Amino acid sequence: MEKLNVLWTTADKATVINMLSMYTVNALKNGWFDEVNIVIWGGSAKLVAEDTEMQKLVKKMIESGITIEACKACADKYNASDIMIGLGVDVKYMGKPLTSYIKSDDYMITI
């Protein structure tokens, strides 16, 4: 079983639309990976909290089968926790889970 974890830190919408969303949805749809997980961290939490287009994109990715988690400390800082939970994002402290992803045999990219 091959899993891709994506650490999403960028607040650049063009990168999110034209790389992150496009690649992850297609990676799952086309069977390039069995599982795809995205971790929202830092500026991406602010972007999701403030931008309805990004909120729709997050919902679309979740509906396509991608799991999305978010760093609770970052989400709380940007008052984004409730918004993300409403979208279906698993909001939790991510230090330990991220460390385990990095140490695992899963694939990991940062955007």
QUIJO-V617193 format. One record per residue. N is the residue number from 0. RES is the residue in three letters. SS is DSSP state (2 for helix, 1 for strand, 0 for the rest). PSI is psi in radians with two decimals (NA if undefined). D_LAST is the distance of its C-alpha to the last C-alpha in Angstrom with 1 decimal. Layout:
# QUIJO-V617193
n | res | ss | psi | d_last
N | RES | SS | PSI | D_LAST
N | RES | SS | PSI | D_LAST
This chain:
# QUIJO-V617193
n | res | ss | psi | d_last
0 | MET | 0 | 2.20 | 22.9
1 | GLU | 0 | 2.25 | 19.4
2 | LYS | 1 | 2.43 | 16.5
3 | LEU | 1 | 2.19 | 12.7
4 | ASN | 1 | 2.33 | 10.8
5 | VAL | 1 | 2.09 | 7.1
6 | LEU | 1 | 1.90 | 6.2
7 | TRP | 1 | 1.88 | 5.0
8 | THR | 0 | -0.31 | 5.9
9 | THR | 0 | 2.54 | 6.0
10 | ALA | 0 | 0.20 | 9.5
11 | ASP | 0 | 1.93 | 9.6
12 | LYS | 2 | -0.71 | 11.4
13 | ALA | 2 | -0.69 | 11.6
14 | THR | 2 | -0.69 | 8.0
15 | VAL | 2 | -0.81 | 8.2
16 | ILE | 2 | -0.83 | 11.6
17 | ASN | 2 | -0.13 | 11.5
18 | MET | 2 | -1.16 | 8.6
19 | LEU | 2 | -1.03 | 7.2
20 | SER | 2 | -0.84 | 10.8
21 | MET | 2 | -0.84 | 12.6
22 | TYR | 2 | -0.81 | 11.4
23 | THR | 2 | -0.73 | 11.5
24 | VAL | 2 | -0.78 | 14.9
25 | ASN | 2 | -0.58 | 16.2
26 | ALA | 2 | -0.68 | 15.3
27 | LEU | 2 | -0.82 | 17.4
28 | LYS | 2 | -0.70 | 20.0
29 | ASN | 0 | 0.05 | 20.7
30 | GLY | 0 | 0.36 | 20.9
31 | TRP | 0 | -0.53 | 18.3
32 | PHE | 0 | 2.62 | 17.5
33 | ASP | 0 | -0.58 | 20.0
34 | GLU | 1 | 2.53 | 17.6
35 | VAL | 1 | 2.27 | 14.1
36 | ASN | 1 | 2.34 | 12.9
37 | ILE | 1 | 2.39 | 10.1
38 | VAL | 1 | 2.03 | 10.1
39 | ILE | 1 | 2.19 | 10.0
40 | TRP | 0 | 2.39 | 10.3
41 | GLY | 0 | -2.33 | 11.4
42 | GLY | 2 | -0.43 | 11.2
43 | SER | 2 | -0.54 | 9.8
44 | ALA | 2 | -0.73 | 13.1
45 | LYS | 2 | -0.74 | 15.1
46 | LEU | 2 | -0.82 | 13.7
47 | VAL | 2 | -0.69 | 14.7
48 | ALA | 2 | -0.61 | 17.9
49 | GLU | 2 | -0.19 | 19.0
50 | ASP | 0 | 1.97 | 18.0
51 | THR | 2 | -0.53 | 20.1
52 | GLU | 2 | -0.71 | 18.3
53 | MET | 2 | -0.62 | 15.0
54 | GLN | 2 | -0.74 | 17.5
55 | LYS | 2 | -0.67 | 19.0
56 | LEU | 2 | -0.72 | 15.7
57 | VAL | 2 | -0.80 | 15.0
58 | LYS | 2 | -0.73 | 18.7
59 | LYS | 2 | -0.74 | 18.4
60 | MET | 2 | -0.74 | 15.7
61 | ILE | 2 | -0.76 | 17.8
62 | GLU | 2 | -0.46 | 20.9
63 | SER | 0 | -0.10 | 19.6
64 | GLY | 0 | -0.03 | 19.5
65 | ILE | 0 | 2.39 | 15.9
66 | THR | 1 | 2.47 | 16.2
67 | ILE | 1 | 2.25 | 14.2
68 | GLU | 1 | 2.80 | 14.7
69 | ALA | 1 | 2.53 | 14.2
70 | CYS | 1 | 2.08 | 15.2
71 | LYS | 2 | -0.69 | 18.7
72 | ALA | 2 | -0.76 | 19.1
73 | CYS | 2 | -0.78 | 16.3
74 | ALA | 2 | -0.75 | 17.5
75 | ASP | 2 | -0.67 | 21.1
76 | LYS | 2 | -0.62 | 20.4
77 | TYR | 0 | 0.27 | 19.4
78 | ASN | 0 | 0.74 | 22.0
79 | ALA | 0 | -0.14 | 19.6
80 | SER | 2 | -0.90 | 20.8
81 | ASP | 2 | -0.68 | 23.6
82 | ILE | 2 | -0.84 | 21.6
83 | MET | 2 | -0.69 | 18.9
84 | ILE | 2 | -0.71 | 21.7
85 | GLY | 2 | -0.45 | 23.5
86 | LEU | 2 | -0.24 | 20.7
87 | GLY | 0 | 0.18 | 20.9
88 | VAL | 0 | 2.43 | 17.9
89 | ASP | 1 | 1.77 | 19.0
90 | VAL | 1 | 2.09 | 18.9
91 | LYS | 1 | 2.91 | 19.8
92 | TYR | 0 | 2.23 | 19.4
93 | MET | 0 | -0.01 | 16.5
94 | GLY | 2 | -0.90 | 17.4
95 | LYS | 2 | -0.82 | 19.6
96 | PRO | 2 | -0.73 | 17.7
97 | LEU | 2 | -0.74 | 14.4
98 | THR | 2 | -0.72 | 16.8
99 | SER | 2 | -0.61 | 18.5
100 | TYR | 2 | -0.75 | 15.4
101 | ILE | 2 | -0.67 | 14.7
102 | LYS | 2 | -0.19 | 18.4
103 | SER | 0 | 3.10 | 18.9
104 | ASP | 0 | 0.01 | 19.2
105 | ASP | 0 | 2.81 | 16.4
106 | TYR | 1 | 2.58 | 13.5
107 | MET | 1 | 2.31 | 10.1
108 | ILE | 1 | 2.74 | 6.7
109 | THR | 1 | 2.35 | 3.8
110 | ILE | 0 | NA | 0.0
